[in-house]
Amino acid sequence: MSRTLGHTGIQVSDIGFGCWAIGGPFTLNGKANGWGDIDDSESVAAIRHGLELGVTFFDTADVYGAGHSEEILGTALGGHRDEVTIATKFGYTFDTTRRAAGGQDVSADSIRRACEASLRRLATDRIDLYQLHVGDLPVSLALDVAETLDGLRQDGLIRAYGWSTDDPGSAAAFAKGTNATAIQHDLNVLADAPAMLAACEEGDLASINRTPLAMGLLTGKFRASSELPADDVRASQPWVRYFSGGRPNPEWLARLSAVRDLLTEDGRTPAQGAISWLLGRSSRTIPIPGVRTAAQAWQNAMTLQSGPLKAATMTEIERILNP
């Protein structure tokens, strides 16, 4: 099964894999912004297992692990480049030696340098989807960025571009003023985004869904007493809403509990049910659950076989969560 990446005609698998976690530890503004220590060999195995199971869309960013995620993804996809669609992001500055990020630079020269660096790390001659990573950038500046991206597209370095933002107004303006093909934004069964989906529909954009599992909460493995280590982004960054200080947010746990039985109908795990909800939410959605292990890759990829939740189940979930 496949979906179309916006108006490009590029076909991708119904779900993709997010590659933030495989970048390993790094900091953003002095705080941990990774998901703890990783095993590079296990990361490569996870990506390759997903490919074997039919996943053809992989999303990363140059800042994840200060370049390490792109390097591992490039290694994992070696020999399979023409079988996959690679998306990456730019806009944050970082120090590869210290694995530290903090600044922003979306000048034309910086974007071109970042693109060339990503191409080297990914071991490829083109990026299929190149995304502006700075979500709160003023629209006027984002439109300037798009001019640079159009130049990269004309040069054959990228095939398409988009913006990672959670502002529907910004997404709509970007769609009207540019040749953008995708918006990456937060979306999951516990946190719907109807205004953003409407903007994607109006602008003929793909809706690439980050946090499809609410940063792990929707796997169902967390309890109120669960606590994450200090080097995990969910314990360190104040903007994380599904966790607070490394513990699951009680409000979000309660929302999950209310719909858990519906998500696990037909033998699905909670994570599979959450991904299947996204597949049923819109024909434009492309969930990108993160993976670190082959077991996670298998669980997520199984939704390619089960498909969207039943319409009646979708309706009942909506009734419970948004009465």
N, C-alpha and C positions, 0 to 999 in steps of 0.2 A: 504494500500500500504506500502511496506517496501523496505529497501535497506540493502545490506550486508556490515558489518563493516570490510572493507579490506578483508584479506584472512582468517579471523577467522571463517566465517560461522555464526557469530552472526547477527541476523536480528533486525533491528531497524526501527522505523517509518521514512518516507521520510524526515520529518523535526524533529528537536529536540528543546528543550527550553534551552536558556542560562540563567544561574542563578547568574550572576555577580551582577545585581542590587538588588536582594533580600537580599544580604549580608548587605546592609545598609552602613552608613558612615564608612570610614576608610581612612588612609593616606598612601601614598607611597612617601618615601623620603621627608616627611614634607608637601606634597601637597595633597589636597583632591583627592581620587581615587575611590570614590563610586559615586552613582547617587542620593545622597540626602537621606532624611529621608524616611523610609518605614514603612508599617503597616504589621507586621508579619502574622496576621490573613488573610489579603488580599493576601499576598504572598502564603500562604498555599492554599487558595481558587483557586488562579491562576494555581498552579501546578496540583491540583486535577481536575480542569476543563479541563486542557489540557489532562490529562490522560483519562478522560471520552470521549474526542473527538478523541482519537486515538494516541496521542503523547506518545511514549514509551522511548525516549532518552532524558536524562537530563545531561547537562554539567555544572560543577562548578569548583571551585579551593579552596584549603585550605586557601589562602590568602584573598579571597573575604569576606569583613567584618571581617577579622581576625578570620575566622572559622565560622562566623554566617551563611553564606550562606549554608554551609554543614549541619549545625544543622537544619535549616528550611527545607531544602530539605529532610533530614532524617525523620523529623516529617510529612511532607506532604505525603511521600510515604509509611508511616507505614501501614502495612497490604497488600501492593501491590508490595513488593520487587521482587517477582519472575515474575512480569509482565513487568518490566522495565529494561533498561540498564543505568547504572550510570557511568558517566565519571567525573573524577576530576583531579586536577593538583597539582604539588609540585615544590619546588625549591627556593621559597622566604621565608625568615624568617620574623616573625612578633610577636608582643606583643599583646596578646588578651586583656589585661587590658586597654592599651592605644589605642587599635585598630590602631596600627601603624606598617607598613611594611617598609623594606628598604634594608635589606641584602639578600645575596644568600648563600645557602649551598646545594651542591649536593654530599656530601660525602656519602658513603654507609650507615654509621650509621644514618646520618640525614635522608636519604630517608626512611629507615625502620621505624624510629620514626615517621616521617611525615605520612607514610602509616597507621600505627597503630592508630595515632590520627584521621586521616580522617575516618577510619573504625568506631571509637567510635562516632564521630560526626554524621556520616551518618546512624548510628544504623544498620550496616550491617556486614556480615562476609566476604564479598569480594567486590572488586572494579572491575567493568567490563572493564573499560579503564582508565589506569593511565598514565598521560601525563607529561612529562618534560615541565615546564612552562618557563624556562629561554631560550628565543628564540635565543639569540646571543652567546650562549655557543659554544666554539670551538668544532669541530666535534670529535677530539680525546677524549675530556672529555665526550661528549655525548655518545660515544661508551663505555666508562667506566661505565657511568650511566646505560646503557643497560644491562651490566653484572649483576648489582644489581637488575634490574627489572626482569631479567630472573630468578634470585633466588626467588623473591617474587612470580613470576608465578609458579614456581615449588612448592612453599609452599602453593599454593592455595589462597593467599591473593589478587592477581589480576588475571584477565583472559587474558588481553592483554595490550599493552602499545604503546605510541606514543610520539610525540614531537610537541609542539606549537612553530612554527618558520615560518618566512616569507622568508627564504633563500632557493631557490630551490636546490642549490648545497648541502647545509647541509641536506636537506630532502632526496636527492638522495643517499648521502653517508650513511645516517642513515639507509635507507631501505636496502642497499646492505650489511651493516656490522652487522645487528641485526635482531631480530625477530619482529620488529615493525609492527604495523598494521594500523597506522593512522598518518596523519599530520593535525594539526589544524592551519589555516592560514586565513589572510584577503582575502575576496572575496565578491564582490557584483557587481551589474550591472554597477555601475559607475567606478569600479576599478577591471577590470578583471586581472587574474593571470595565463595566459596560460602556462608559464614555470613551475609553481608549479603544475598545473593540469597534465602536461606532466610527471613530476617526480612521481606523485601519480600513474599515469597509468603504468609507467615503473616499479615501485616498488610494484605494487598490493596493494596500500594503499588507505584507505578511506580518502576523502578530507572533513574535518570538517570545516565549514565556519563560522568564527567569523566576526563581522561587516556586517552581511548580509543585514542590513538596514542602513548601513553607520552611525552607532551610533544614529539612530533615524531620520536622515535627509530624508531617503526614505519613512517615514510615510507620508510626504507631509504636515505636520502641521507647519513647520517652514517657516518664511519669513525673508527677509533681516533685518528687525527691531527686530526680536526675540532675547531675551537675557536670558541666563541661570544663575541661582544663583551661587555664588562663591563656594558652597560646592558640585558642580557637576563636575565630572571628565572632562567633555567637556569644562569647563570654567577654569580649573586649570592646566591641564597637557599640556606641550608644544608639546608633540608628537602627540596629537590629530590633524588629518589633515582635518576632515570634518567640524570642528568648529575652530574658532580662538578667544580666549578671551571670550568664552561663546556665541559668535554670529556665525551663519552659515557662512561658507566660501563661498563667492560669486561665485567662480569658480565651486564649486560642486553644488550649487543651480542652476546655469545655465545649467549644464549637466543634472540635474534632469528635468528641464523645457523642455529640448529638447526631452525627451523620455517619458514624463509623460502620454501623450495620448495613447501611445503604451502599457505602463504598465497597464493602467486602462481599456483596452479592455475587453469585456465580463463581465463587471460589477465588476471587481476587484478593490480594493483600491490600492493606490500606493504601500503600504507595501506588499499586497498579490501579486501584479505583480512582485515586486522585488524578492520575495521568489520563485515565479513560474519561473522567469528567471534562478535562480540558479538550480532549478530542471531540467531545460532544458539544462543547460550548460554541464553537465556530469552525467553519471550514478553513479559516485563515490561521488558526492557532498552530504553533509548532512548539510543544513543550521541550525544554532542554534540562531534564533532571541531571544533576551532577553524579559522577561515578568515580570511585577510587579502587574498586575491586571487581574481579570477574563475576562474583556473586551478585553484586549490585547491578552490573551490566545485564546479566541474565534476567533479573527480576524486572528491570525497567523495560527491556526489549520485548518481554512477553506481551506487553500491551499492544504490540504490532499485530498480534494474533487475536487478542480479545476485542480490540476496537473500542468505540465509544460506549459509554453507559447507555442503558435503555432510556428512551424519552420519558417514560413514566418515572424512572428513578431520578432523572435530572429535575423533573418538576417537583418531586417530593423534597429533594435536597434544597431547592430554591425556597419552598414553602417553610422549611424548618429554619434555614439560616437567615432568610429575609422575609419574615412574616408581614 
